[in-house]
Amino acid sequence: MDTCCSPVCCSPLSRKDADTMAVRLKALADPTRLRLFSLVASQPEQCAYDLTEPLGVSQPTVSHHLKVLTEAGLLTREQRGKWAYFSVSADALTELSVFLDPAAVAS
């Protein structure tokens, strides 16, 4: 895995790394997207159809938030017929962990 960023406490970020991490953190800064990310992370994969009820928002709203999380590199999307399935990007999750907690490197 080619990580984007070193831990925030260990060295100053390059402009590229700061841009990458800012997009990811901004995507997670919205409460609905954070809940959505948590729902997707709780399972190996989630169908977009199954995410509207737990969030209590409309399907277009869920789709918008899924798009933001996917474009930020936090989720991966697989189209199967008319349904899209989402899963957490393991690399992005590891990068976030390392960025925020240098002890995560040792885990």
C-alpha positions, 0 to 999 in steps of 0.5 A, spaced: 500 500 500 502 506 498 500 511 503 498 518 502 500 521 508 505 520 514 502 521 521 500 529 522 504 529 529 510 527 525 512 531 520 509 537 516 504 535 510 506 536 503 501 540 499 498 534 495 498 530 502 494 536 505 489 536 499 488 529 499 486 528 507 482 535 507 478 532 502 477 525 506 476 529 512 471 534 509 467 528 506 467 525 513 465 532 517 458 531 515 454 528 520 449 524 515 455 522 511 459 520 517 453 515 519 453 513 512 460 511 512 459 507 519 453 503 516 457 501 510 463 499 514 459 495 519 458 490 513 463 487 508 458 491 503 452 495 503 447 496 497 445 503 496 437 501 497 438 498 504 441 505 507 435 509 506 431 507 512 437 506 517 439 514 515 431 516 515 433 520 509 431 520 501 434 515 496 437 521 492 440 524 499 443 517 500 446 517 493 449 524 493 452 522 500 455 516 497 457 519 491 461 524 496 464 519 500 466 515 493 469 521 490 473 522 496 476 515 496 473 512 502 468 508 499 468 503 493 462 502 488 460 496 484 454 496 480 450 489 479 444 490 475 440 496 477 443 496 484 450 499 487 454 496 492 458 499 497 464 497 501 469 501 505 476 502 502 481 499 506 487 503 504 483 509 505 481 507 512 488 505 514 491 512 511 486 515 516 488 511 522 495 512 521 494 520 519 490 521 526 494 516 530 501 514 529 500 508 534 496 505 528 502 504 524 504 498 529 498 495 530 
